Amino acid sequence: MEKAGQRNAYVCQECGKSIVTENLDDGTTPFMIACRATKGCRGAMYSTFYSIPQSTPATYEWFKPQSMKGYSREMQEHFRMGGLDLRERRPTQRAADGGDVSRLGWNPPSVDELVAKTKARVMKPRRR
């Protein structure tokens, strides 16, 4: 379970662009989401596993919904199990948070670097 206040980046394997997210609540977030960086892109975005500078301004936020109304049964179950939902941050929140991420000079890792990192974490041998 991830903690409120943590920031993460997701990088698209198709268009190569990224988004930065902040957890508004404690909960679980997926390691892969549909691309939200480029309109019309059908690529998958992969998590950088919170390996970005935590001061990086967020453009999206993960949150626990106040009501289950309007959500599918599957999403309601996801929320009951601790899952969070994703939404774009309002412009006023982004401005207060420092604005445009691109001007910070942070370059997201390449898709190959993300895949290698993910494999290393998943395939890491356990000590006995």
C-alpha positions, 0 to 999 in steps of 0.5 A, spaced: 500 500 500 502 506 498 502 512 502 498 519 501 503 524 499 507 520 495 509 522 487 510 517 482 511 518 474 508 513 469 511 513 462 508 511 455 511 505 451 508 508 445 509 515 445 514 516 450 511 521 454 510 521 462 505 524 467 506 525 474 501 523 480 500 524 487 497 520 492 491 524 496 490 518 500 493 511 502 491 506 497 494 501 492 495 504 485 496 500 478 503 499 475 500 500 468 495 504 466 492 507 459 496 513 456 494 519 459 499 523 456 498 524 449 490 525 446 489 519 442 495 514 444 493 507 445 499 505 449 500 503 456 504 507 461 508 504 466 510 506 473 517 508 475 515 505 482 516 512 486 523 513 483 522 520 481 524 526 485 518 527 490 518 535 489 516 534 482 509 537 480 503 532 479 499 533 473 494 527 476 492 525 483 490 518 486 484 518 490 479 514 494 472 516 492 467 519 497 461 515 494 461 509 490 455 512 485 456 511 478 462 506 478 462 499 476 461 493 480 468 492 478 471 499 480 467 498 487 470 492 489 477 495 487 475 501 492 473 496 497 480 492 497 484 499 498 484 501 490 484 508 488 482 512 482 485 517 478 483 524 475 487 530 472 489 535 477 485 542 477 489 547 474 489 551 481 492 545 484 497 545 478 499 552 479 500 551 487 504 545 486 509 549 481 506 548 474 509 545 468 513 539 470 517 539 463 521 546 466 524 542 472 529 538 467 527 531 470 527 526 464 523 520 465 527 513 464 526 510 457 521 504 456 527 499 456 530 502 463 523 501 466 522 494 463 529 492 466 528 495 473 521 492 473 524 485 471 530 486 476 525 487 482 520 481 480 525 476 478 530 478 485 532 472 488 529 471 495 534 470 501 533 464 505 
